[in-house]
Amino acid sequence: AVAAMKATTRTEGILPALETAHAIAALPKILAGAHGVVEEWSADDEVLVLLGFSGRGDKDLAALTSFDDVQPWESAR
């Protein structure tokens, strides 16, 4: 969740709340078909992802100082 939060901030300029960052972190697994959501996406499937952001990440900054060593996702570096 912390890596997803940092990646979203770096790529989108949005500091999501930590609760929202958990949903962001789950997206790659959902889209990959993990956890029994779907067996496998075919090339013909269209996927629309809608994720509502709620809360503010600035209130979580003090608590996140213990995670300073966590890097954003590779794609956001």
Residue frames as qw, qx, qy, qz and C-alpha x, y, z in Angstrom:
[[0.000, 0.885, 0.465, 0.000, 0.00, 0.00, 0.00],
 [0.304, -0.790, 0.107, 0.522, 2.86, 2.37, 0.81],
 [0.381, -0.140, 0.611, 0.679, 4.56, 1.66, -2.53],
 [0.190, 0.606, 0.687, 0.353, 1.25, 2.22, -4.33],
 [0.143, -0.915, -0.277, 0.256, 0.75, 5.49, -2.46],
 [0.339, -0.615, 0.323, 0.635, 4.21, 6.72, -3.42],
 [0.349, 0.132, 0.710, 0.597, 3.76, 5.63, -7.04],
 [0.105, 0.782, 0.596, 0.149, 0.40, 7.42, -7.31],
 [0.216, -0.884, -0.063, 0.410, 1.86, 10.57, -5.81],
 [0.375, -0.421, 0.497, 0.660, 4.84, 10.49, -8.15],
 [0.254, 0.200, 0.754, 0.572, 2.91, 9.70, -11.37],
 [0.040, -0.695, -0.642, -0.320, -0.40, 11.49, -10.78],
 [0.081, 0.357, -0.200, 0.909, 0.45, 14.23, -8.30],
 [0.655, -0.501, -0.199, -0.529, -2.22, 12.92, -5.96],
 [0.052, 0.308, -0.821, 0.479, -1.48, 11.99, -2.36],
 [0.654, -0.319, -0.523, -0.443, -4.10, 9.32, -1.65],
 [0.619, -0.532, 0.379, -0.436, -5.19, 8.29, 1.81],
 [0.115, -0.369, 0.922, -0.031, -3.64, 5.05, 2.99],
 [0.620, 0.245, 0.661, -0.344, -7.03, 3.33, 2.78],
 [0.657, 0.685, -0.023, -0.313, -7.28, 4.23, -0.91],
 [0.148, 0.673, -0.712, -0.134, -3.68, 3.14, -1.45],
 [0.487, -0.102, 0.858, -0.131, -4.66, -0.39, -0.41],
 [0.701, 0.543, 0.394, -0.242, -7.20, -0.46, -3.25],
 [0.396, 0.812, -0.373, -0.211, -4.60, 0.90, -5.68],
 [0.178, -0.511, 0.841, 0.015, -2.18, -1.82, -4.57],
 [0.620, 0.133, 0.753, -0.178, -4.80, -4.52, -5.28],
 [0.588, 0.650, -0.029, -0.481, -5.47, -3.36, -8.86],
 [0.273, 0.543, -0.745, -0.275, -2.58, -5.21, -10.58],
 [0.210, -0.058, 0.964, -0.154, -3.67, -8.48, -8.95],
 [0.547, 0.472, 0.504, -0.473, -7.28, -7.97, -9.94],
 [0.517, 0.689, -0.245, -0.444, -6.35, -7.10, -13.50],
 [0.145, 0.450, -0.871, -0.134, -4.03, -10.10, -13.68],
 [0.766, -0.123, -0.481, -0.408, -6.89, -12.37, -12.63],
 [0.278, 0.180, -0.815, 0.475, -5.49, -13.20, -9.22],
 [0.216, 0.030, 0.667, -0.712, -7.54, -14.25, -6.20],
 [0.210, 0.369, 0.905, 0.020, -10.25, -15.91, -8.28],
 [0.256, 0.536, 0.126, -0.795, -11.66, -12.64, -9.65],
 [0.761, 0.516, -0.140, -0.368, -11.45, -14.01, -13.19],
 [0.934, -0.046, 0.280, 0.218, -9.76, -17.07, -14.62],
 [0.508, -0.147, 0.372, 0.763, -7.94, -15.22, -17.36],
 [0.301, 0.733, 0.061, -0.607, -8.48, -12.08, -19.43],
 [0.709, 0.348, 0.497, 0.359, -8.69, -12.73, -23.15],
 [0.321, -0.056, 0.263, 0.908, -7.30, -10.35, -25.77],
 [0.096, -0.505, -0.566, -0.644, -10.89, -9.40, -26.65],
 [0.385, -0.684, -0.560, 0.264, -11.83, -8.39, -23.11],
 [0.106, 0.649, -0.042, 0.752, -12.22, -4.74, -22.34],
 [0.529, -0.436, -0.575, 0.447, -11.58, -3.74, -18.77],
 [0.067, -0.748, -0.041, -0.659, -12.85, -0.55, -17.21],
 [0.544, -0.275, -0.576, 0.545, -11.47, 0.22, -13.80],
 [0.176, -0.757, -0.094, -0.622, -13.10, 2.86, -11.70],
 [0.592, -0.246, -0.553, 0.532, -11.55, 3.61, -8.34],
 [0.201, -0.896, -0.196, -0.345, -12.95, 6.26, -6.07],
 [0.457, 0.205, -0.459, 0.734, -10.38, 8.20, -4.08],
 [0.454, -0.802, -0.267, -0.282, -11.50, 9.24, -0.64],
 [0.691, -0.646, -0.043, 0.322, -9.66, 10.85, 2.19],
 [0.245, 0.917, -0.290, 0.125, -6.42, 12.78, 2.22],
 [0.882, 0.093, -0.312, 0.340, -2.97, 11.27, 2.39],
 [0.175, 0.644, -0.350, 0.658, -1.43, 14.22, 4.19],
 [0.650, -0.572, 0.207, -0.454, -2.96, 13.03, 7.46],
 [0.993, -0.099, 0.000, 0.061, -1.00, 9.76, 7.10],
 [0.511, 0.714, -0.356, 0.321, 2.43, 11.32, 6.51],
 [0.293, -0.676, 0.556, -0.385, 3.56, 11.25, 10.13],
 [0.871, -0.166, 0.419, -0.197, 2.68, 7.56, 10.48],
 [0.883, 0.464, 0.006, 0.070, 4.46, 6.73, 7.23],
 [0.051, 0.866, -0.491, 0.078, 7.87, 7.95, 8.34],
 [0.634, -0.373, 0.677, -0.032, 8.68, 4.41, 9.48],
 [0.798, 0.354, 0.475, 0.109, 8.25, 3.32, 5.84],
 [0.120, 0.870, -0.262, -0.399, 10.76, 5.75, 4.32],
 [0.280, -0.400, 0.803, 0.341, 12.73, 2.82, 2.91],
 [0.580, 0.424, 0.695, -0.020, 9.77, 1.59, 0.81],
 [0.098, -0.234, 0.475, 0.843, 10.23, 2.53, -2.82],
 [0.628, 0.396, 0.093, -0.664, 7.39, 3.34, -5.24],
 [0.876, 0.277, 0.395, 0.007, 6.50, 0.72, -7.84],
 [0.577, -0.152, 0.474, 0.647, 9.21, 0.23, -10.45],
 [0.339, 0.595, 0.547, 0.481, 7.06, 1.80, -13.17],
 [0.121, -0.963, -0.226, -0.081, 6.84, 5.05, -11.19],
 [0.624, -0.558, 0.130, 0.532, 10.58, 5.46, -10.63]]
